[in-house]
Amino acid sequence: MGERVTRPVLITGGGRRIGLALAHHFLNLQQPVIVSYRTRYAAIDGLERAGARCIAADFSTDNGILAFAETVKAHTDGLRAIIHNASAWIPEKSATSLSSVMQQMMQIHVNAPYLLNHALEPLLRGQGHAGGDIIHFTDYVVEKGSDKHIAYAASKAALDNMTRSFARKLAPEVKVNAIAPALILFNESDDAQYRQEALNKSLMKVAPGEKEIIDLVDYLLTSCYVTGRSFGVDGGRPLR
């Protein structure tokens, strides 16, 4: 009897920050990883050296999304999980027209996961009860709203709702959950004043780092029961 092939985890937007940390985490566990990236950061070279398959993708159009799905299917006939981490953050105050802001936010946060979940569904099935997973990254603003990023918050709220719809559609073979983070880690360019102001917005007063997300992802992939839920990783910020 042949050795069972380990199915890869697909991470969209895996070239930076949380997506990058998750990719290295799985690679360290000898778990195959497929990563999408929009911009080829130096970190992508590092992921490839570590064994990840990195695929350039343009999620700004439906054709780009579907082309990426076809490329994934050409490389593997099964997926252990899809982690929808790709994101953008465009405020209404930018020079972009309001309709364009909303269109871009819905395209990356709703349409891309929607089309990819449908296109790659067959790759997630066939692993038995709770054998596959989808994780949507939303945001704590799903609960609170945002006066400066209205389209962003609305698109993440739509993704939050879609989590429950896909959980209903794909159970019991595939679990579908959401992670809704607030501040997890700072950018190197963030100055001391900004950092302190950001920390003061949460109850826990810390930027916990990627491990908080990694541990939660590990739990969700291990669970055989939890589906259709959203998990806040926000230090109590919505309670402020």
Residue frames as qw, qx, qy, qz and C-alpha x, y, z in Angstrom:
[[0.000, 0.889, 0.458, 0.000, 0.00, 0.00, 0.00],
 [0.440, 0.514, -0.022, 0.736, 1.48, 3.37, -1.04],
 [0.302, -0.294, -0.427, 0.800, 2.38, 6.09, 1.42],
 [0.075, 0.853, 0.516, -0.031, -0.37, 8.68, 1.89],
 [0.382, 0.372, 0.079, 0.842, 0.54, 12.03, 0.36],
 [0.178, -0.558, -0.452, 0.672, 0.20, 15.01, 2.68],
 [0.256, 0.774, 0.459, 0.352, -2.07, 17.60, 1.12],
 [0.351, 0.165, -0.133, 0.912, -0.79, 21.18, 1.07],
 [0.073, -0.751, -0.461, 0.468, -2.18, 24.16, 2.93],
 [0.340, 0.563, 0.331, 0.676, -3.01, 27.06, 0.61],
 [0.264, -0.662, -0.302, 0.633, -2.38, 30.55, 2.03],
 [0.362, 0.766, 0.298, 0.440, -3.39, 33.61, 0.02],
 [0.029, -0.918, 0.145, -0.367, -1.28, 36.70, 0.54],
 [0.902, -0.380, -0.083, 0.187, 1.53, 34.72, 2.09],
 [0.637, 0.477, -0.149, 0.587, 4.43, 37.04, 1.37],
 [0.055, 0.505, -0.321, 0.800, 4.20, 39.26, 4.46],
 [0.395, -0.367, 0.378, -0.753, 3.35, 39.40, 8.13],
 [0.700, -0.126, 0.554, -0.433, 0.78, 36.85, 9.36],
 [0.895, 0.389, -0.049, -0.215, 0.55, 34.97, 6.07],
 [0.472, 0.622, -0.595, 0.191, 4.32, 34.65, 5.94],
 [0.284, -0.433, 0.726, -0.452, 4.51, 33.50, 9.56],
 [0.849, 0.063, 0.351, -0.389, 1.84, 30.86, 8.93],
 [0.798, 0.518, -0.296, -0.081, 3.65, 29.61, 5.85],
 [0.263, 0.560, -0.721, 0.312, 6.91, 29.13, 7.74],
 [0.562, -0.275, 0.592, -0.507, 5.04, 27.51, 10.63],
 [0.924, 0.200, 0.161, -0.282, 3.56, 24.85, 8.38],
 [0.659, 0.593, -0.454, 0.090, 6.83, 24.31, 6.53],
 [0.077, -0.545, 0.728, -0.409, 8.57, 23.75, 9.87],
 [0.710, -0.077, 0.561, -0.418, 5.99, 21.02, 10.54],
 [0.209, -0.136, 0.876, 0.413, 6.86, 19.40, 7.19],
 [0.439, 0.611, 0.601, -0.270, 3.43, 20.41, 5.89],
 [0.395, 0.261, 0.490, 0.732, 3.46, 21.31, 2.18],
 [0.042, 0.701, 0.298, -0.647, 2.46, 24.91, 1.52],
 [0.365, 0.497, 0.475, 0.627, 1.17, 26.80, -1.50],
 [0.156, -0.610, -0.250, 0.735, 1.30, 30.58, -1.25],
 [0.379, 0.757, 0.376, 0.376, -0.21, 33.28, -3.45],
 [0.354, -0.523, -0.074, 0.772, 1.50, 36.63, -3.68],
 [0.369, 0.890, 0.265, -0.023, 0.77, 39.89, -5.48],
 [0.165, 0.912, -0.363, 0.096, 4.18, 41.54, -5.00],
 [0.908, 0.083, -0.322, 0.256, 7.36, 39.50, -4.99],
 [0.363, -0.864, 0.307, -0.167, 8.99, 40.48, -1.72],
 [0.232, 0.557, -0.786, 0.133, 12.35, 39.01, -0.77],
 [0.543, -0.199, 0.685, -0.444, 10.43, 36.79, 1.65],
 [0.882, 0.321, 0.022, -0.345, 8.97, 34.89, -1.30],
 [0.542, 0.558, -0.623, 0.079, 12.48, 33.76, -2.27],
 [0.162, -0.383, 0.790, -0.451, 12.94, 32.54, 1.29],
 [0.771, 0.059, 0.396, -0.494, 9.68, 30.60, 1.19],
 [0.829, 0.454, -0.267, -0.190, 10.69, 28.92, -2.05],
 [0.298, 0.529, -0.753, 0.254, 14.05, 27.94, -0.57],
 [0.383, -0.218, 0.725, -0.530, 12.18, 26.46, 2.38],
 [0.148, 0.104, 0.973, 0.142, 10.05, 24.35, 0.05],
 [0.380, 0.563, 0.481, -0.554, 6.87, 26.36, -0.51],
 [0.355, 0.389, 0.626, 0.576, 5.27, 26.62, -3.92],
 [0.001, 0.579, 0.210, -0.788, 4.72, 30.34, -4.51],
 [0.335, 0.494, 0.677, 0.430, 2.32, 31.46, -7.23],
 [0.007, -0.121, 0.026, 0.992, 1.90, 35.03, -8.46],
 [0.048, 0.578, 0.811, 0.078, -1.77, 35.99, -8.49],
 [0.078, -0.097, -0.060, -0.990, -3.88, 38.99, -9.40],
 [0.004, -0.459, -0.859, 0.227, -7.15, 38.92, -7.45],
 [0.128, 0.379, 0.094, -0.912, -8.29, 42.30, -8.79],
 [0.554, 0.210, -0.397, -0.701, -10.21, 40.55, -11.58],
 [0.889, -0.036, 0.307, -0.339, -12.36, 37.42, -11.72],
 [0.838, 0.474, -0.269, 0.028, -10.16, 36.05, -14.49],
 [0.188, 0.627, -0.647, 0.391, -7.11, 36.48, -12.27],
 [0.594, -0.320, 0.561, -0.480, -8.80, 34.63, -9.42],
 [0.939, 0.180, 0.169, -0.239, -9.93, 31.75, -11.60],
 [0.646, 0.608, -0.440, 0.137, -6.54, 31.52, -13.32],
 [0.124, -0.556, 0.707, -0.419, -4.92, 31.15, -9.91],
 [0.794, -0.107, 0.445, -0.400, -7.37, 28.38, -9.01],
 [0.902, 0.410, -0.110, -0.086, -6.50, 26.53, -12.23],
 [0.357, 0.651, -0.607, 0.284, -2.79, 26.84, -11.44],
 [0.455, -0.404, 0.655, -0.448, -3.37, 25.38, -7.98],
 [0.903, 0.117, 0.283, -0.302, -5.31, 22.46, -9.48],
 [0.731, 0.583, -0.353, 0.031, -2.47, 21.85, -11.93],
 [0.166, 0.590, -0.690, 0.386, -0.04, 21.42, -9.02],
 [0.139, -0.095, 0.881, -0.442, -2.12, 19.30, -6.63],
 [0.420, -0.293, -0.708, -0.487, -5.24, 17.15, -6.59],
 [0.554, -0.626, -0.547, 0.044, -5.99, 17.89, -2.94],
 [0.059, 0.597, -0.281, 0.749, -5.76, 20.60, -0.27],
 [0.385, -0.273, -0.753, 0.459, -5.63, 20.22, 3.49],
 [0.093, -0.757, -0.445, 0.470, -6.89, 23.79, 4.01],
 [0.306, 0.616, 0.222, 0.691, -7.39, 27.18, 2.42],
 [0.345, -0.608, -0.342, 0.628, -6.44, 30.17, 4.56],
 [0.281, 0.776, 0.337, 0.453, -7.80, 33.39, 3.05],
 [0.500, -0.559, -0.158, 0.642, -5.28, 35.94, 4.28],
 [0.334, 0.268, 0.327, 0.842, -4.98, 38.23, 1.21],
 [0.115, -0.816, -0.490, 0.285, -6.24, 41.69, 2.09],
 [0.304, 0.401, 0.104, 0.858, -6.16, 45.39, 1.27],
 [0.264, -0.647, -0.503, 0.509, -6.94, 48.44, 3.38],
 [0.211, 0.346, 0.310, 0.860, -8.21, 51.44, 1.44],
 [0.021, -0.489, -0.527, 0.695, -9.77, 54.40, 3.30],
 [0.303, 0.793, 0.524, 0.066, -12.52, 56.58, 1.88],
 [0.105, -0.910, 0.052, 0.399, -10.26, 59.64, 2.13],
 [0.541, -0.173, 0.560, 0.603, -7.97, 58.38, -0.66],
 [0.186, 0.411, -0.318, -0.834, -8.03, 59.93, -4.12],
 [0.029, -0.120, -0.935, -0.333, -9.85, 56.86, -5.43],
 [0.477, -0.256, -0.252, -0.803, -13.57, 57.28, -6.16],
 [0.549, -0.219, 0.575, -0.565, -15.95, 55.90, -3.54],
 [0.916, 0.208, 0.017, -0.341, -17.42, 53.34, -5.94],
 [0.648, 0.503, -0.556, 0.132, -13.92, 52.14, -6.79],
 [0.135, -0.451, 0.724, -0.504, -13.00, 51.83, -3.11],
 [0.757, -0.051, 0.425, -0.494, -16.04, 49.66, -2.45],
 [0.875, 0.393, -0.210, -0.191, -15.46, 47.60, -5.59],
 [0.424, 0.547, -0.676, 0.254, -11.83, 46.91, -4.66],
 [0.325, -0.346, 0.701, -0.533, -12.66, 45.97, -1.09],
 [0.848, 0.100, 0.285, -0.436, -15.44, 43.61, -2.13],
 [0.757, 0.507, -0.399, -0.106, -13.29, 42.09, -4.86],
 [0.324, 0.476, -0.752, 0.319, -10.38, 41.11, -2.61],
 [0.235, -0.214, 0.738, -0.596, -12.29, 40.29, 0.60],
 [0.692, 0.194, 0.458, -0.524, -15.48, 38.73, -0.78],
 [0.780, 0.509, -0.158, -0.329, -15.30, 37.82, -4.44],
 [0.332, 0.557, -0.760, 0.046, -11.86, 36.19, -4.28],
 [0.275, -0.179, 0.874, -0.358, -12.72, 33.86, -1.36],
 [0.720, 0.298, 0.329, -0.533, -16.15, 33.17, -2.86],
 [0.722, 0.551, -0.327, -0.261, -14.78, 32.11, -6.24],
 [0.221, 0.499, -0.825, 0.147, -11.80, 30.21, -4.82],
 [0.477, -0.111, 0.743, -0.456, -13.93, 28.27, -2.33],
 [0.815, 0.377, 0.190, -0.397, -16.20, 27.14, -5.14],
 [0.612, 0.632, -0.457, -0.130, -13.40, 26.41, -7.60],
 [0.235, 0.462, -0.816, 0.256, -11.26, 24.49, -5.10],
 [0.738, -0.260, 0.288, -0.552, -14.04, 22.72, -3.21],
 [0.960, 0.132, -0.221, -0.109, -13.29, 19.33, -4.85],
 [0.522, 0.461, -0.573, 0.432, -9.70, 19.54, -3.60],
 [0.254, -0.424, 0.541, -0.681, -10.89, 19.95, 0.00],
 [0.864, -0.109, 0.113, -0.478, -13.30, 17.05, -0.07],
 [0.875, 0.245, -0.416, -0.026, -12.53, 13.35, 0.07],
 [0.270, 0.438, -0.686, 0.515, -10.60, 13.42, 3.37],
 [0.418, -0.348, -0.814, 0.204, -13.36, 12.10, 5.59],
 [0.322, -0.844, -0.427, -0.035, -15.24, 13.80, 8.40],
 [0.261, -0.951, 0.067, 0.150, -13.82, 17.29, 9.14],
 [0.831, -0.056, 0.251, 0.494, -10.81, 16.44, 6.99],
 [0.410, 0.431, 0.209, 0.776, -10.60, 19.81, 5.21],
 [0.232, -0.690, -0.379, 0.571, -10.69, 23.40, 6.41],
 [0.271, 0.657, 0.209, 0.672, -11.33, 26.92, 5.19],
 [0.378, -0.599, -0.352, 0.613, -10.32, 29.88, 7.36],
 [0.223, 0.801, 0.254, 0.493, -11.37, 33.42, 6.45],
 [0.393, -0.221, -0.306, 0.839, -9.43, 36.33, 7.96],
 [0.033, -0.847, -0.444, -0.290, -11.93, 39.07, 8.77],
 [0.234, 0.376, -0.276, 0.853, -11.40, 41.91, 11.27],
 [0.148, -0.371, -0.702, 0.590, -12.63, 43.09, 14.67],
 [0.190, 0.185, -0.033, -0.964, -14.39, 45.99, 12.87],
 [0.297, -0.260, -0.822, -0.410, -17.02, 43.47, 11.73],
 [0.325, -0.568, -0.704, 0.276, -18.58, 44.03, 15.17],
 [0.252, -0.589, -0.246, 0.727, -17.76, 47.69, 15.64],
 [0.426, 0.848, 0.280, 0.142, -17.76, 49.30, 12.19],
 [0.548, -0.241, 0.111, 0.793, -15.29, 51.95, 11.04],
 [0.214, 0.883, 0.242, -0.339, -15.92, 55.59, 10.19],
 [0.003, 0.762, -0.456, -0.460, -12.67, 55.90, 8.20],
 [0.043, 0.244, -0.905, -0.346, -12.73, 52.52, 6.42],
 [0.665, 0.161, 0.317, -0.656, -16.42, 51.98, 5.72],
 [0.780, 0.383, -0.367, -0.332, -16.01, 49.88, 2.58],
 [0.300, 0.381, -0.846, 0.221, -13.28, 47.80, 4.22],
 [0.325, -0.080, 0.736, -0.589, -15.46, 47.06, 7.24],
 [0.754, 0.264, 0.102, -0.593, -18.47, 46.24, 5.05],
 [0.680, 0.413, -0.578, -0.184, -16.46, 43.80, 2.94],
 [0.143, 0.272, -0.882, 0.357, -15.06, 42.05, 5.99],
 [0.530, 0.049, 0.528, -0.662, -18.59, 41.78, 7.41],
 [0.796, 0.337, -0.211, -0.455, -19.71, 40.14, 4.18],
 [0.491, 0.381, -0.779, 0.085, -16.83, 37.67, 4.49],
 [0.218, -0.170, 0.769, -0.576, -17.85, 36.96, 8.08],
 [0.729, 0.189, 0.260, -0.605, -21.37, 36.09, 6.93],
 [0.715, 0.434, -0.480, -0.264, -20.03, 33.98, 4.07],
 [0.030, 0.372, -0.884, 0.281, -18.17, 31.90, 6.65],
 [0.523, 0.062, 0.672, -0.520, -21.47, 30.59, 7.99],
 [0.758, 0.445, -0.048, -0.475, -22.90, 29.97, 4.52],
 [0.536, 0.488, -0.686, -0.063, -19.91, 27.90, 3.41],
 [0.196, -0.252, 0.859, -0.401, -19.93, 26.04, 6.74],
 [0.707, 0.221, 0.425, -0.520, -23.50, 24.96, 5.98],
 [0.715, 0.550, -0.278, -0.330, -22.64, 24.03, 2.40],
 [0.483, 0.533, -0.692, 0.067, -19.49, 22.00, 3.06],
 [0.426, -0.355, 0.716, -0.424, -20.20, 20.20, 6.35],
 [0.686, -0.704, 0.175, 0.053, -19.38, 17.65, 7.58],
 [0.875, 0.237, 0.019, 0.421, -16.38, 17.09, 5.29],
 [0.427, 0.377, -0.086, 0.817, -14.99, 20.63, 5.48],
 [0.319, -0.723, -0.430, 0.437, -15.03, 23.02, 8.44],
 [0.291, 0.606, 0.172, 0.720, -15.24, 26.75, 7.73],
 [0.441, -0.724, -0.355, 0.393, -14.33, 29.34, 10.35],
 [0.264, 0.842, 0.009, 0.470, -13.23, 32.97, 10.59],
 [0.593, -0.346, -0.279, 0.671, -10.51, 34.74, 12.57],
 [0.054, 0.909, 0.242, 0.334, -11.18, 38.40, 13.36],
 [0.642, -0.183, -0.247, 0.702, -7.96, 40.10, 14.53],
 [0.034, -0.998, -0.040, 0.040, -7.29, 43.62, 15.74],
 [0.129, 0.842, -0.519, 0.076, -3.69, 44.72, 16.39],
 [0.990, -0.093, -0.039, 0.101, -1.40, 41.69, 16.19],
 [0.701, -0.241, 0.109, 0.663, 1.99, 43.20, 15.37],
 [0.059, 0.881, -0.017, -0.469, 3.41, 46.57, 14.43],
 [0.718, 0.635, 0.000, 0.286, 5.20, 47.67, 11.29],
 [0.690, -0.129, -0.121, 0.702, 8.86, 48.57, 11.68],
 [0.198, 0.409, 0.136, 0.880, 8.04, 52.14, 10.61],
 [0.426, -0.763, -0.416, -0.252, 5.47, 52.71, 13.39],
 [0.183, 0.527, -0.424, 0.713, 6.80, 55.33, 15.82],
 [0.212, -0.085, -0.804, 0.549, 6.59, 55.18, 19.61],
 [0.328, 0.119, 0.266, -0.898, 3.63, 57.55, 19.88],
 [0.659, 0.086, -0.438, -0.605, 1.56, 55.58, 17.37],
 [0.508, 0.017, -0.856, 0.095, 2.41, 52.32, 19.10],
 [0.031, -0.104, -0.697, 0.709, 1.34, 53.59, 22.49],
 [0.482, 0.141, 0.037, -0.864, -1.90, 55.03, 21.13],
 [0.659, 0.087, -0.627, -0.406, -2.68, 51.72, 19.42],
 [0.374, -0.021, -0.867, 0.329, -1.94, 49.71, 22.55],
 [0.154, 0.079, 0.497, -0.850, -4.21, 51.95, 24.60],
 [0.567, 0.039, -0.287, -0.771, -7.17, 51.02, 22.39],
 [0.705, -0.090, -0.688, -0.146, -7.29, 47.45, 23.70],
 [0.715, -0.647, 0.036, -0.262, -7.96, 46.06, 27.15],
 [0.947, -0.187, 0.008, 0.260, -4.86, 43.84, 27.12],
 [0.103, -0.952, 0.232, 0.173, -2.36, 46.63, 26.12],
 [0.485, -0.410, 0.670, 0.384, -0.07, 44.41, 24.05],
 [0.645, 0.515, -0.382, -0.416, 0.65, 43.54, 20.44],
 [0.845, -0.299, 0.423, -0.134, 0.79, 39.76, 20.90],
 [0.042, -0.508, 0.774, 0.376, 2.59, 38.75, 17.71],
 [0.577, 0.202, -0.589, -0.528, 1.87, 36.07, 15.14],
 [0.136, 0.075, -0.968, 0.199, 1.90, 33.17, 17.63],
 [0.417, 0.222, 0.537, -0.699, -1.60, 34.06, 18.84],
 [0.672, 0.412, -0.188, -0.586, -2.89, 33.55, 15.30],
 [0.410, 0.353, -0.833, -0.114, -0.78, 30.46, 14.65],
 [0.113, -0.027, 0.899, -0.423, -2.01, 28.75, 17.80],
 [0.566, 0.328, 0.361, -0.665, -5.63, 29.46, 16.88],
 [0.617, 0.447, -0.466, -0.450, -5.16, 28.19, 13.33],
 [0.216, 0.244, -0.941, 0.094, -3.61, 24.99, 14.71],
 [0.335, 0.130, 0.742, -0.566, -6.60, 24.54, 17.01],
 [0.637, 0.416, 0.065, -0.646, -9.12, 25.04, 14.21],
 [0.544, 0.420, -0.665, -0.292, -7.34, 22.58, 11.93],
 [0.090, 0.162, -0.946, 0.266, -7.18, 20.01, 14.73],
 [0.482, 0.121, 0.510, -0.702, -10.82, 20.32, 15.80],
 [0.009, 0.157, 0.919, 0.363, -13.32, 17.81, 14.44],
 [0.053, -0.620, -0.757, 0.198, -16.35, 19.79, 15.65],
 [0.046, -0.681, -0.174, 0.710, -15.98, 23.57, 15.42],
 [0.307, 0.263, 0.584, 0.704, -17.39, 25.15, 12.27],
 [0.028, -0.740, -0.495, -0.455, -19.24, 28.30, 11.20],
 [0.468, -0.792, -0.256, 0.296, -17.73, 30.39, 13.99],
 [0.342, 0.785, -0.143, 0.496, -15.75, 33.64, 14.17],
 [0.746, -0.425, -0.268, 0.437, -12.91, 33.95, 16.67],
 [0.028, 0.975, -0.062, 0.211, -11.88, 37.42, 17.84],
 [0.766, -0.141, -0.147, 0.610, -8.16, 37.93, 18.44],
 [0.119, 0.775, 0.192, 0.590, -8.46, 41.53, 19.51],
 [0.355, 0.060, -0.514, 0.779, -7.29, 42.00, 23.12],
 [0.079, -0.632, -0.659, 0.401, -10.80, 43.12, 24.08],
 [0.140, -0.068, 0.193, 0.969, -10.68, 46.10, 21.73],
 [0.224, -0.457, -0.600, -0.618, -14.40, 45.97, 20.74],
 [0.457, -0.636, -0.593, 0.186, -15.22, 46.42, 24.43],
 [0.333, -0.185, -0.147, 0.913, -13.50, 49.81, 24.66]]
